[in-house]
Amino acid sequence: MNIIRAEKEDIDNILIIYEKAKAFMRRSGNSSQWSDGYPSRAILLNDIERKELYKIVDGKSIMAVFLLMQREEKTYREIEGSWLEDSSYLTIHRIAKADGRRGILQEAVQFAERINPHIRIDTHHDNKPMQKVLLSLGFTFCGIIHLENGEERLAYEKT
């Protein structure tokens, strides 16, 4: 398994992975996260252009994708609760995997920790599998943040 930056040529396979992830979330009782065509091709191409979208590959197959931001996440400026630490951090967003693959979030977190061990991540209230995995990986629930559209997300941090 390798983690490398996604490229524009990967976009069709990446969109398929996100569609599979959305179907899994719906089956798991999380029908409202990533709705209305989110993330769109345009958003993902922008992520690739900014060199923030990564892919986890096994040989030539893309097993998972995630956004790794090394800049401030503006929706994290205000939190109903409190962050553990105020130092610079990485943010992981939009992690999605191909069918049947386990341990993907752990691999993404370990990759990020080699860059900066201070990581923040948020998830939808209905995304119970993600919440469980975050706690098992040593993340602490810190409170509620609001997306630009006003939706609430559960915010986690690992230092």
CNS distance restraints for C-alpha pairs under 8 A (distance, minus, plus):
assign (resid   1 and name CA) (resid  56 and name CA) 6.61 0.50 0.50
assign (resid   1 and name CA) (resid  57 and name CA) 5.56 0.50 0.50
assign (resid   1 and name CA) (resid  58 and name CA) 4.80 0.50 0.50
assign (resid   1 and name CA) (resid  59 and name CA) 7.37 0.50 0.50
assign (resid   2 and name CA) (resid  56 and name CA) 5.64 0.50 0.50
assign (resid   2 and name CA) (resid  57 and name CA) 5.32 0.50 0.50
assign (resid   2 and name CA) (resid  58 and name CA) 6.65 0.50 0.50
assign (resid   3 and name CA) (resid  54 and name CA) 6.62 0.50 0.50
assign (resid   3 and name CA) (resid  55 and name CA) 5.64 0.50 0.50
assign (resid   3 and name CA) (resid  56 and name CA) 4.49 0.50 0.50
assign (resid   3 and name CA) (resid  57 and name CA) 6.30 0.50 0.50
assign (resid   3 and name CA) (resid 108 and name CA) 8.00 0.50 0.50
assign (resid   3 and name CA) (resid 111 and name CA) 7.63 0.50 0.50
assign (resid   4 and name CA) (resid  54 and name CA) 5.54 0.50 0.50
assign (resid   4 and name CA) (resid  55 and name CA) 5.58 0.50 0.50
assign (resid   4 and name CA) (resid  56 and name CA) 6.66 0.50 0.50
assign (resid   4 and name CA) (resid  57 and name CA) 7.75 0.50 0.50
assign (resid   5 and name CA) (resid  48 and name CA) 7.63 0.50 0.50
assign (resid   5 and name CA) (resid  51 and name CA) 6.59 0.50 0.50
assign (resid   5 and name CA) (resid  52 and name CA) 7.22 0.50 0.50
assign (resid   5 and name CA) (resid  53 and name CA) 5.94 0.50 0.50
assign (resid   5 and name CA) (resid  54 and name CA) 4.23 0.50 0.50
assign (resid   5 and name CA) (resid  55 and name CA) 5.97 0.50 0.50
assign (resid   6 and name CA) (resid  10 and name CA) 6.47 0.50 0.50
assign (resid   6 and name CA) (resid  48 and name CA) 6.11 0.50 0.50
assign (resid   6 and name CA) (resid  51 and name CA) 7.69 0.50 0.50
assign (resid   6 and name CA) (resid  53 and name CA) 5.57 0.50 0.50
assign (resid   6 and name CA) (resid  54 and name CA) 4.94 0.50 0.50
assign (resid   6 and name CA) (resid  55 and name CA) 5.44 0.50 0.50
assign (resid   7 and name CA) (resid  11 and name CA) 7.31 0.50 0.50
assign (resid   7 and name CA) (resid  48 and name CA) 6.14 0.50 0.50
assign (resid   8 and name CA) (resid  45 and name CA) 6.56 0.50 0.50
assign (resid   8 and name CA) (resid  48 and name CA) 6.68 0.50 0.50
assign (resid  10 and name CA) (resid  14 and name CA) 6.08 0.50 0.50
assign (resid  11 and name CA) (resid  15 and name CA) 6.11 0.50 0.50
assign (resid  11 and name CA) (resid  41 and name CA) 7.30 0.50 0.50
assign (resid  11 and name CA) (resid  44 and name CA) 7.55 0.50 0.50
assign (resid  11 and name CA) (resid  45 and name CA) 7.32 0.50 0.50
assign (resid  12 and name CA) (resid  16 and name CA) 6.44 0.50 0.50
assign (resid  13 and name CA) (resid  17 and name CA) 6.39 0.50 0.50
assign (resid  13 and name CA) (resid  62 and name CA) 7.46 0.50 0.50
assign (resid  14 and name CA) (resid  18 and name CA) 6.36 0.50 0.50
assign (resid  14 and name CA) (resid  62 and name CA) 7.77 0.50 0.50
assign (resid  14 and name CA) (resid  65 and name CA) 7.06 0.50 0.50
assign (resid  15 and name CA) (resid  19 and name CA) 6.24 0.50 0.50
assign (resid  15 and name CA) (resid  41 and name CA) 7.18 0.50 0.50
assign (resid  16 and name CA) (resid  20 and name CA) 6.28 0.50 0.50
assign (resid  17 and name CA) (resid  21 and name CA) 6.17 0.50 0.50
assign (resid  17 and name CA) (resid  64 and name CA) 7.12 0.50 0.50
assign (resid  17 and name CA) (resid  65 and name CA) 7.88 0.50 0.50
assign (resid  17 and name CA) (resid  96 and name CA) 6.52 0.50 0.50
assign (resid  17 and name CA) (resid  97 and name CA) 6.09 0.50 0.50
assign (resid  17 and name CA) (resid  98 and name CA) 5.40 0.50 0.50
assign (resid  18 and name CA) (resid  22 and name CA) 6.12 0.50 0.50
assign (resid  18 and name CA) (resid  39 and name CA) 7.76 0.50 0.50
assign (resid  18 and name CA) (resid  96 and name CA) 5.94 0.50 0.50
assign (resid  18 and name CA) (resid  97 and name CA) 7.52 0.50 0.50
assign (resid  19 and name CA) (resid  23 and name CA) 6.29 0.50 0.50
assign (resid  20 and name CA) (resid  24 and name CA) 6.26 0.50 0.50
assign (resid  20 and name CA) (resid  97 and name CA) 7.83 0.50 0.50
assign (resid  20 and name CA) (resid  98 and name CA) 6.82 0.50 0.50
assign (resid  20 and name CA) (resid  99 and name CA) 7.11 0.50 0.50
assign (resid  21 and name CA) (resid  25 and name CA) 6.19 0.50 0.50
assign (resid  21 and name CA) (resid  96 and name CA) 5.65 0.50 0.50
assign (resid  21 and name CA) (resid  97 and name CA) 6.38 0.50 0.50
assign (resid  21 and name CA) (resid  98 and name CA) 7.31 0.50 0.50
assign (resid  22 and name CA) (resid  26 and name CA) 6.24 0.50 0.50
assign (resid  22 and name CA) (resid  33 and name CA) 7.90 0.50 0.50
assign (resid  22 and name CA) (resid  34 and name CA) 6.71 0.50 0.50
assign (resid  23 and name CA) (resid  27 and name CA) 6.29 0.50 0.50
assign (resid  24 and name CA) (resid  28 and name CA) 6.18 0.50 0.50
assign (resid  25 and name CA) (resid  29 and name CA) 6.41 0.50 0.50
assign (resid  25 and name CA) (resid  30 and name CA) 4.96 0.50 0.50
assign (resid  25 and name CA) (resid  31 and name CA) 6.41 0.50 0.50
assign (resid  25 and name CA) (resid  33 and name CA) 7.85 0.50 0.50
assign (resid  25 and name CA) (resid 127 and name CA) 7.23 0.50 0.50
assign (resid  26 and name CA) (resid  30 and name CA) 4.91 0.50 0.50
assign (resid  26 and name CA) (resid  31 and name CA) 4.41 0.50 0.50
assign (resid  26 and name CA) (resid  32 and name CA) 7.90 0.50 0.50
assign (resid  27 and name CA) (resid  31 and name CA) 7.84 0.50 0.50
assign (resid  28 and name CA) (resid 127 and name CA) 7.78 0.50 0.50
assign (resid  29 and name CA) (resid 126 and name CA) 6.67 0.50 0.50
assign (resid  29 and name CA) (resid 127 and name CA) 7.72 0.50 0.50
assign (resid  30 and name CA) (resid 126 and name CA) 4.98 0.50 0.50
assign (resid  30 and name CA) (resid 127 and name CA) 5.78 0.50 0.50
assign (resid  31 and name CA) (resid  35 and name CA) 7.66 0.50 0.50
assign (resid  33 and name CA) (resid 124 and name CA) 6.54 0.50 0.50
assign (resid  34 and name CA) (resid  38 and name CA) 5.01 0.50 0.50
assign (resid  34 and name CA) (resid  39 and name CA) 6.67 0.50 0.50
assign (resid  39 and name CA) (resid  43 and name CA) 6.13 0.50 0.50
assign (resid  39 and name CA) (resid  44 and name CA) 6.70 0.50 0.50
assign (resid  40 and name CA) (resid  44 and name CA) 6.30 0.50 0.50
assign (resid  41 and name CA) (resid  45 and name CA) 6.04 0.50 0.50
assign (resid  42 and name CA) (resid  46 and name CA) 6.13 0.50 0.50
assign (resid  43 and name CA) (resid  47 and name CA) 6.26 0.50 0.50
assign (resid  44 and name CA) (resid  48 and name CA) 6.22 0.50 0.50
assign (resid  44 and name CA) (resid  53 and name CA) 7.52 0.50 0.50
assign (resid  45 and name CA) (resid  49 and name CA) 6.10 0.50 0.50
assign (resid  46 and name CA) (resid  50 and name CA) 6.20 0.50 0.50
assign (resid  47 and name CA) (resid  51 and name CA) 6.23 0.50 0.50
assign (resid  47 and name CA) (resid  52 and name CA) 5.36 0.50 0.50
assign (resid  47 and name CA) (resid  53 and name CA) 5.37 0.50 0.50
assign (resid  47 and name CA) (resid  67 and name CA) 7.35 0.50 0.50
assign (resid  48 and name CA) (resid  52 and name CA) 5.98 0.50 0.50
assign (resid  48 and name CA) (resid  53 and name CA) 5.25 0.50 0.50
assign (resid  52 and name CA) (resid  67 and name CA) 5.49 0.50 0.50
assign (resid  52 and name CA) (resid  68 and name CA) 5.27 0.50 0.50
assign (resid  52 and name CA) (resid  69 and name CA) 5.95 0.50 0.50
assign (resid  53 and name CA) (resid  65 and name CA) 7.01 0.50 0.50
assign (resid  53 and name CA) (resid  66 and name CA) 5.79 0.50 0.50
assign (resid  53 and name CA) (resid  67 and name CA) 4.49 0.50 0.50
assign (resid  53 and name CA) (resid  68 and name CA) 6.36 0.50 0.50
assign (resid  54 and name CA) (resid  65 and name CA) 5.56 0.50 0.50
assign (resid  54 and name CA) (resid  66 and name CA) 5.43 0.50 0.50
assign (resid  54 and name CA) (resid  67 and name CA) 6.12 0.50 0.50
assign (resid  54 and name CA) (resid  68 and name CA) 7.12 0.50 0.50
assign (resid  55 and name CA) (resid  62 and name CA) 6.33 0.50 0.50
assign (resid  55 and name CA) (resid  63 and name CA) 7.34 0.50 0.50
assign (resid  55 and name CA) (resid  64 and name CA) 5.67 0.50 0.50
assign (resid  55 and name CA) (resid  65 and name CA) 4.34 0.50 0.50
assign (resid  55 and name CA) (resid  66 and name CA) 6.57 0.50 0.50
assign (resid  56 and name CA) (resid  62 and name CA) 5.89 0.50 0.50
assign (resid  56 and name CA) (resid  63 and name CA) 5.48 0.50 0.50
assign (resid  56 and name CA) (resid  64 and name CA) 5.05 0.50 0.50
assign (resid  56 and name CA) (resid  65 and name CA) 6.10 0.50 0.50
assign (resid  57 and name CA) (resid  61 and name CA) 5.46 0.50 0.50
assign (resid  57 and name CA) (resid  62 and name CA) 4.48 0.50 0.50
assign (resid  57 and name CA) (resid  63 and name CA) 5.37 0.50 0.50
assign (resid  57 and name CA) (resid  64 and name CA) 7.17 0.50 0.50
assign (resid  58 and name CA) (resid  62 and name CA) 6.53 0.50 0.50
assign (resid  58 and name CA) (resid  63 and name CA) 6.58 0.50 0.50
assign (resid  62 and name CA) (resid  98 and name CA) 7.66 0.50 0.50
assign (resid  63 and name CA) (resid  97 and name CA) 5.80 0.50 0.50
assign (resid  63 and name CA) (resid  98 and name CA) 5.18 0.50 0.50
assign (resid  63 and name CA) (resid 101 and name CA) 7.24 0.50 0.50
assign (resid  64 and name CA) (resid  95 and name CA) 7.18 0.50 0.50
assign (resid  64 and name CA) (resid  96 and name CA) 5.48 0.50 0.50
assign (resid  64 and name CA) (resid  97 and name CA) 4.00 0.50 0.50
assign (resid  64 and name CA) (resid  98 and name CA) 5.82 0.50 0.50
assign (resid  64 and name CA) (resid 104 and name CA) 6.98 0.50 0.50
assign (resid  65 and name CA) (resid  94 and name CA) 7.71 0.50 0.50
assign (resid  65 and name CA) (resid  95 and name CA) 5.66 0.50 0.50
assign (resid  65 and name CA) (resid  96 and name CA) 5.49 0.50 0.50
assign (resid  65 and name CA) (resid  97 and name CA) 6.49 0.50 0.50
assign (resid  66 and name CA) (resid  92 and name CA) 6.84 0.50 0.50
assign (resid  66 and name CA) (resid  93 and name CA) 6.12 0.50 0.50
assign (resid  66 and name CA) (resid  94 and name CA) 5.38 0.50 0.50
assign (resid  66 and name CA) (resid  95 and name CA) 4.16 0.50 0.50
assign (resid  66 and name CA) (resid  96 and name CA) 6.47 0.50 0.50
assign (resid  66 and name CA) (resid 108 and name CA) 7.65 0.50 0.50
assign (resid  67 and name CA) (resid  91 and name CA) 7.86 0.50 0.50
assign (resid  67 and name CA) (resid  92 and name CA) 5.61 0.50 0.50
assign (resid  67 and name CA) (resid  93 and name CA) 4.95 0.50 0.50
assign (resid  67 and name CA) (resid  94 and name CA) 5.99 0.50 0.50
assign (resid  67 and name CA) (resid  95 and name CA) 6.84 0.50 0.50
assign (resid  68 and name CA) (resid  90 and name CA) 6.78 0.50 0.50
assign (resid  68 and name CA) (resid  91 and name CA) 5.75 0.50 0.50
assign (resid  68 and name CA) (resid  92 and name CA) 4.83 0.50 0.50
assign (resid  68 and name CA) (resid  93 and name CA) 6.59 0.50 0.50
assign (resid  68 and name CA) (resid 112 and name CA) 7.57 0.50 0.50
assign (resid  69 and name CA) (resid  73 and name CA) 7.76 0.50 0.50
assign (resid  69 and name CA) (resid  90 and name CA) 5.59 0.50 0.50
assign (resid  69 and name CA) (resid  91 and name CA) 5.04 0.50 0.50
assign (resid  69 and name CA) (resid  92 and name CA) 6.50 0.50 0.50
assign (resid  69 and name CA) (resid  93 and name CA) 7.95 0.50 0.50
assign (resid  70 and name CA) (resid  89 and name CA) 6.95 0.50 0.50
assign (resid  70 and name CA) (resid  90 and name CA) 4.97 0.50 0.50
assign (resid  70 and name CA) (resid  91 and name CA) 6.80 0.50 0.50
assign (resid  71 and name CA) (resid  89 and name CA) 7.65 0.50 0.50
assign (resid  71 and name CA) (resid  90 and name CA) 6.95 0.50 0.50
assign (resid  71 and name CA) (resid  91 and name CA) 7.95 0.50 0.50
assign (resid  72 and name CA) (resid  76 and name CA) 7.98 0.50 0.50
assign (resid  72 and name CA) (resid  88 and name CA) 7.84 0.50 0.50
assign (resid  72 and name CA) (resid  89 and name CA) 7.54 0.50 0.50
assign (resid  72 and name CA) (resid  90 and name CA) 7.88 0.50 0.50
assign (resid  73 and name CA) (resid  77 and name CA) 7.41 0.50 0.50
assign (resid  73 and name CA) (resid  91 and name CA) 7.12 0.50 0.50
assign (resid  75 and name CA) (resid 145 and name CA) 6.69 0.50 0.50
assign (resid  75 and name CA) (resid 146 and name CA) 6.31 0.50 0.50
assign (resid  75 and name CA) (resid 147 and name CA) 5.76 0.50 0.50
assign (resid  75 and name CA) (resid 148 and name CA) 6.83 0.50 0.50
assign (resid  76 and name CA) (resid 145 and name CA) 6.32 0.50 0.50
assign (resid  76 and name CA) (resid 146 and name CA) 7.98 0.50 0.50
assign (resid  78 and name CA) (resid 145 and name CA) 6.59 0.50 0.50
assign (resid  78 and name CA) (resid 146 and name CA) 7.97 0.50 0.50
assign (resid  79 and name CA) (resid  83 and name CA) 7.76 0.50 0.50
assign (resid  79 and name CA) (resid 143 and name CA) 6.27 0.50 0.50
assign (resid  79 and name CA) (resid 144 and name CA) 5.62 0.50 0.50
assign (resid  79 and name CA) (resid 145 and name CA) 4.87 0.50 0.50
assign (resid  79 and name CA) (resid 146 and name CA) 7.71 0.50 0.50
assign (resid  80 and name CA) (resid 143 and name CA) 5.32 0.50 0.50
assign (resid  80 and name CA) (resid 144 and name CA) 4.97 0.50 0.50
assign (resid  80 and name CA) (resid 145 and name CA) 6.39 0.50 0.50
assign (resid  81 and name CA) (resid 142 and name CA) 5.79 0.50 0.50
assign (resid  81 and name CA) (resid 143 and name CA) 4.40 0.50 0.50
assign (resid  81 and name CA) (resid 144 and name CA) 6.63 0.50 0.50
assign (resid  82 and name CA) (resid 142 and name CA) 5.59 0.50 0.50
assign (resid  82 and name CA) (resid 143 and name CA) 6.44 0.50 0.50
assign (resid  83 and name CA) (resid 142 and name CA) 5.65 0.50 0.50
assign (resid  83 and name CA) (resid 143 and name CA) 7.90 0.50 0.50
assign (resid  83 and name CA) (resid 157 and name CA) 7.09 0.50 0.50
assign (resid  84 and name CA) (resid 142 and name CA) 7.32 0.50 0.50
assign (resid  84 and name CA) (resid 157 and name CA) 7.02 0.50 0.50
assign (resid  84 and name CA) (resid 159 and name CA) 7.62 0.50 0.50
assign (resid  85 and name CA) (resid 159 and name CA) 7.47 0.50 0.50
assign (resid  87 and name CA) (resid 118 and name CA) 7.84 0.50 0.50
assign (resid  88 and name CA) (resid 118 and name CA) 7.20 0.50 0.50
assign (resid  89 and name CA) (resid 116 and name CA) 6.72 0.50 0.50
assign (resid  89 and name CA) (resid 117 and name CA) 7.73 0.50 0.50
assign (resid  89 and name CA) (resid 118 and name CA) 4.87 0.50 0.50
assign (resid  89 and name CA) (resid 119 and name CA) 5.34 0.50 0.50
assign (resid  89 and name CA) (resid 120 and name CA) 6.80 0.50 0.50
assign (resid  90 and name CA) (resid 112 and name CA) 7.28 0.50 0.50
assign (resid  90 and name CA) (resid 116 and name CA) 6.71 0.50 0.50
assign (resid  90 and name CA) (resid 118 and name CA) 6.36 0.50 0.50
assign (resid  90 and name CA) (resid 119 and name CA) 4.80 0.50 0.50
assign (resid  90 and name CA) (resid 120 and name CA) 6.21 0.50 0.50
assign (resid  91 and name CA) (resid 119 and name CA) 5.72 0.50 0.50
assign (resid  91 and name CA) (resid 120 and name CA) 4.90 0.50 0.50
assign (resid  91 and name CA) (resid 121 and name CA) 5.65 0.50 0.50
assign (resid  92 and name CA) (resid 119 and name CA) 7.40 0.50 0.50
assign (resid  92 and name CA) (resid 120 and name CA) 6.68 0.50 0.50
assign (resid  92 and name CA) (resid 121 and name CA) 5.40 0.50 0.50
assign (resid  93 and name CA) (resid 121 and name CA) 6.58 0.50 0.50
assign (resid  93 and name CA) (resid 122 and name CA) 7.45 0.50 0.50
assign (resid  95 and name CA) (resid 105 and name CA) 7.26 0.50 0.50
assign (resid  97 and name CA) (resid 101 and name CA) 6.67 0.50 0.50
assign (resid  97 and name CA) (resid 104 and name CA) 7.04 0.50 0.50
assign (resid 103 and name CA) (resid 107 and name CA) 6.34 0.50 0.50
assign (resid 104 and name CA) (resid 108 and name CA) 6.27 0.50 0.50
assign (resid 105 and name CA) (resid 109 and name CA) 6.07 0.50 0.50
assign (resid 105 and name CA) (resid 133 and name CA) 7.85 0.50 0.50
assign (resid 106 and name CA) (resid 110 and name CA) 6.09 0.50 0.50
assign (resid 106 and name CA) (resid 137 and name CA) 6.95 0.50 0.50
assign (resid 107 and name CA) (resid 111 and name CA) 6.14 0.50 0.50
assign (resid 108 and name CA) (resid 112 and name CA) 6.18 0.50 0.50
assign (resid 109 and name CA) (resid 113 and name CA) 6.02 0.50 0.50
assign (resid 110 and name CA) (resid 114 and name CA) 6.57 0.50 0.50
assign (resid 111 and name CA) (resid 115 and name CA) 7.23 0.50 0.50
assign (resid 112 and name CA) (resid 116 and name CA) 6.23 0.50 0.50
assign (resid 112 and name CA) (resid 117 and name CA) 7.02 0.50 0.50
assign (resid 112 and name CA) (resid 119 and name CA) 7.61 0.50 0.50
assign (resid 113 and name CA) (resid 117 and name CA) 4.12 0.50 0.50
assign (resid 113 and name CA) (resid 118 and name CA) 7.13 0.50 0.50
assign (resid 113 and name CA) (resid 119 and name CA) 7.51 0.50 0.50
assign (resid 117 and name CA) (resid 158 and name CA) 7.38 0.50 0.50
assign (resid 117 and name CA) (resid 159 and name CA) 5.80 0.50 0.50
assign (resid 118 and name CA) (resid 157 and name CA) 7.43 0.50 0.50
assign (resid 118 and name CA) (resid 158 and name CA) 5.70 0.50 0.50
assign (resid 118 and name CA) (resid 159 and name CA) 4.33 0.50 0.50
assign (resid 119 and name CA) (resid 157 and name CA) 5.70 0.50 0.50
assign (resid 119 and name CA) (resid 158 and name CA) 5.22 0.50 0.50
assign (resid 119 and name CA) (resid 159 and name CA) 6.46 0.50 0.50
assign (resid 120 and name CA) (resid 155 and name CA) 7.32 0.50 0.50
assign (resid 120 and name CA) (resid 156 and name CA) 5.72 0.50 0.50
assign (resid 120 and name CA) (resid 157 and name CA) 4.40 0.50 0.50
assign (resid 120 and name CA) (resid 158 and name CA) 6.45 0.50 0.50
assign (resid 121 and name CA) (resid 155 and name CA) 6.01 0.50 0.50
assign (resid 121 and name CA) (resid 156 and name CA) 5.33 0.50 0.50
assign (resid 121 and name CA) (resid 157 and name CA) 6.39 0.50 0.50
assign (resid 122 and name CA) (resid 153 and name CA) 5.89 0.50 0.50
assign (resid 122 and name CA) (resid 154 and name CA) 5.30 0.50 0.50
assign (resid 122 and name CA) (resid 155 and name CA) 4.33 0.50 0.50
assign (resid 122 and name CA) (resid 156 and name CA) 5.85 0.50 0.50
assign (resid 123 and name CA) (resid 127 and name CA) 6.58 0.50 0.50
assign (resid 123 and name CA) (resid 130 and name CA) 7.22 0.50 0.50
assign (resid 123 and name CA) (resid 131 and name CA) 7.31 0.50 0.50
assign (resid 123 and name CA) (resid 153 and name CA) 5.36 0.50 0.50
assign (resid 123 and name CA) (resid 154 and name CA) 5.30 0.50 0.50
assign (resid 123 and name CA) (resid 155 and name CA) 6.74 0.50 0.50
assign (resid 124 and name CA) (resid 152 and name CA) 7.32 0.50 0.50
assign (resid 124 and name CA) (resid 153 and name CA) 5.03 0.50 0.50
assign (resid 124 and name CA) (resid 154 and name CA) 6.19 0.50 0.50
assign (resid 125 and name CA) (resid 152 and name CA) 7.84 0.50 0.50
assign (resid 125 and name CA) (resid 153 and name CA) 6.36 0.50 0.50
assign (resid 125 and name CA) (resid 154 and name CA) 6.26 0.50 0.50
assign (resid 127 and name CA) (resid 131 and name CA) 6.47 0.50 0.50
assign (resid 128 and name CA) (resid 132 and name CA) 6.22 0.50 0.50
assign (resid 129 and name CA) (resid 133 and name CA) 6.33 0.50 0.50
assign (resid 130 and name CA) (resid 134 and name CA) 6.08 0.50 0.50
assign (resid 131 and name CA) (resid 135 and name CA) 6.43 0.50 0.50
assign (resid 132 and name CA) (resid 136 and name CA) 6.34 0.50 0.50
assign (resid 133 and name CA) (resid 137 and name CA) 6.20 0.50 0.50
assign (resid 134 and name CA) (resid 138 and name CA) 6.63 0.50 0.50
assign (resid 134 and name CA) (resid 139 and name CA) 5.38 0.50 0.50
assign (resid 134 and name CA) (resid 140 and name CA) 7.90 0.50 0.50
assign (resid 134 and name CA) (resid 156 and name CA) 7.67 0.50 0.50
assign (resid 135 and name CA) (resid 139 and name CA) 5.03 0.50 0.50
assign (resid 135 and name CA) (resid 140 and name CA) 6.44 0.50 0.50
assign (resid 135 and name CA) (resid 141 and name CA) 7.83 0.50 0.50
assign (resid 138 and name CA) (resid 158 and name CA) 6.44 0.50 0.50
assign (resid 139 and name CA) (resid 156 and name CA) 5.86 0.50 0.50
assign (resid 139 and name CA) (resid 157 and name CA) 5.21 0.50 0.50
assign (resid 139 and name CA) (resid 158 and name CA) 4.62 0.50 0.50
assign (resid 140 and name CA) (resid 156 and name CA) 5.31 0.50 0.50
assign (resid 140 and name CA) (resid 157 and name CA) 5.35 0.50 0.50
assign (resid 140 and name CA) (resid 158 and name CA) 6.32 0.50 0.50
assign (resid 141 and name CA) (resid 154 and name CA) 7.33 0.50 0.50
assign (resid 141 and name CA) (resid 155 and name CA) 6.03 0.50 0.50
assign (resid 141 and name CA) (resid 156 and name CA) 4.49 0.50 0.50
assign (resid 141 and name CA) (resid 157 and name CA) 6.70 0.50 0.50
assign (resid 142 and name CA) (resid 154 and name CA) 7.81 0.50 0.50
assign (resid 142 and name CA) (resid 155 and name CA) 5.62 0.50 0.50
assign (resid 142 and name CA) (resid 156 and name CA) 5.40 0.50 0.50
assign (resid 142 and name CA) (resid 157 and name CA) 6.77 0.50 0.50
assign (resid 143 and name CA) (resid 154 and name CA) 6.05 0.50 0.50
assign (resid 143 and name CA) (resid 155 and name CA) 5.41 0.50 0.50
assign (resid 143 and name CA) (resid 156 and name CA) 7.40 0.50 0.50
assign (resid 144 and name CA) (resid 152 and name CA) 6.38 0.50 0.50
assign (resid 144 and name CA) (resid 153 and name CA) 5.66 0.50 0.50
assign (resid 144 and name CA) (resid 154 and name CA) 4.89 0.50 0.50
assign (resid 144 and name CA) (resid 155 and name CA) 5.63 0.50 0.50
assign (resid 145 and name CA) (resid 152 and name CA) 5.77 0.50 0.50
assign (resid 145 and name CA) (resid 153 and name CA) 5.38 0.50 0.50
assign (resid 145 and name CA) (resid 154 and name CA) 6.49 0.50 0.50
assign (resid 145 and name CA) (resid 155 and name CA) 6.28 0.50 0.50
assign (resid 146 and name CA) (resid 150 and name CA) 5.29 0.50 0.50
assign (resid 146 and name CA) (resid 151 and name CA) 5.42 0.50 0.50
assign (resid 146 and name CA) (resid 152 and name CA) 4.59 0.50 0.50
assign (resid 146 and name CA) (resid 153 and name CA) 6.11 0.50 0.50
assign (resid 147 and name CA) (resid 151 and name CA) 5.31 0.50 0.50
assign (resid 147 and name CA) (resid 152 and name CA) 6.40 0.50 0.50
assign (resid 147 and name CA) (resid 153 and name CA) 7.27 0.50 0.50
